[in-house]
Amino acid sequence: MLAELEAPAQEGTVREPSPEAIAQAREMNPIDDIFFNKMGESPEVCEEIISTVLQMPVKVIKVVPQNMIASLQGRGVRLDALADTLPGIQVEAELLEDCPLGEKGAKVNIEVQKNDNDDHQKRVFFNAAAVTLNVTPKGTKKFRDVPDVVVIFLSKFDAFKKGRMFYEVQRTIKDLGDVVYNGMREYYVNAAIKDRSTAEMSDIADLMEIFVDSDRYDYEKFPKTSERKNQFKNTEEGVKTVSDGIQNLLDKKEQETTVVHLMDIMKNLKLTIDQAMDALSIPQSQRSTYAGLIKNS
């Protein structure tokens, strides 16, 4: 369910990752949101991914932090309690070979999805719209000046259930089959199907194995992706970084549950916010945070 982003974290508190968070971090791979978000901070990793999927050399100019992306309503959103903010890793890329994506390059949104538990077509559509609105300069007068957007959707499952590893989705005119381009391209790649029919498809299959297989690395073909994966899986500092992110989300989930309980108590027992927090023994250091969250709700 879509929900507004929570209020700022409690001031002055930095919670160390719990054993649960650390254990989860050690089990994660690049196909997991939190893990990939850290990997995707590297422009070189994004270059390897985009170049492999689009099958052409790409130069990543910069990576845009997730927390800078706004939704259609101008607010950041998240998709569930343990998902990071929409819409994945966004990069600005220059395509170095002739391509119908425009001479000025494109905005590329890389998303990873482990579980097939939502309407992913609407997810891609919504996220692409958010990216488009976010990256279009204010004052743009002509729609032809709206930046091109590429969505790369990497999943553990076959999103279309057609038995293919790689899908390029295009808009066509019904009955004519003519491709009509509106500035958006969609590429879906999954790890469920292994297609090694060509050298390009074999490269994509190898990349996806790195995403889902804990022990899979390929330093020759994907040096930056492999190096970054190893950093967050096998070094103490890297595991700590990922577990910090997991702990943050676990804390947010706990916080959301507490807010629901507080609101139920206030409604059913006709209590004030302070009285409800007394009933749940909320520490004084956290009360202003919960008061703000309840007010926003």
Number of C-alpha atoms within 10 A of each C-alpha: 7 9 13 13 13 17 14 9 13 13 10 7 9 10 10 13 20 14 11 12 21 19 13 15 26 17 10 22 22 26 24 20 21 24 23 23 22 18 23 24 19 16 20 21 21 28 22 20 23 25 18 20 22 16 13 14 15 20 18 24 14 15 20 18 15 17 13 12 24 20 20 16 8 11 13 20 23 19 16 12 16 15 15 18 21 24 27 29 25 27 25 20 22 20 22 13 10 9 10 12 20 14 13 12 21 20 25 27 25 22 22 23 18 17 11 12 7 9 9 14 11 10 14 18 13 16 22 23 16 20 25 19 18 16 17 14 12 8 6 10 9 7 10 10 11 15 21 22 26 24 23 24 21 24 24 21 17 20 22 13 8 9 12 17 24 20 16 12 11 14 14 12 9 8 6 7 9 11 11 10 12 13 17 21 19 19 17 20 24 27 26 18 17 18 19 14 8 9 10 16 18 15 18 25 23 20 23 25 22 21 26 20 14 16 10 16 20 15 11 8 13 19 15 21 26 20 15 20 25 18 15 25 22 11 12 10 12 20 22 19 18 25 27 21 19 23 21 19 18 18 15 17 15 12 16 17 11 16 18 13 15 25 19 14 19 17 12 8 11 12 16 14 18 14 15 20 24 14 12 13 9 15 10 10 12 14 16 13 18 21 17 13 17 16 9 11 12
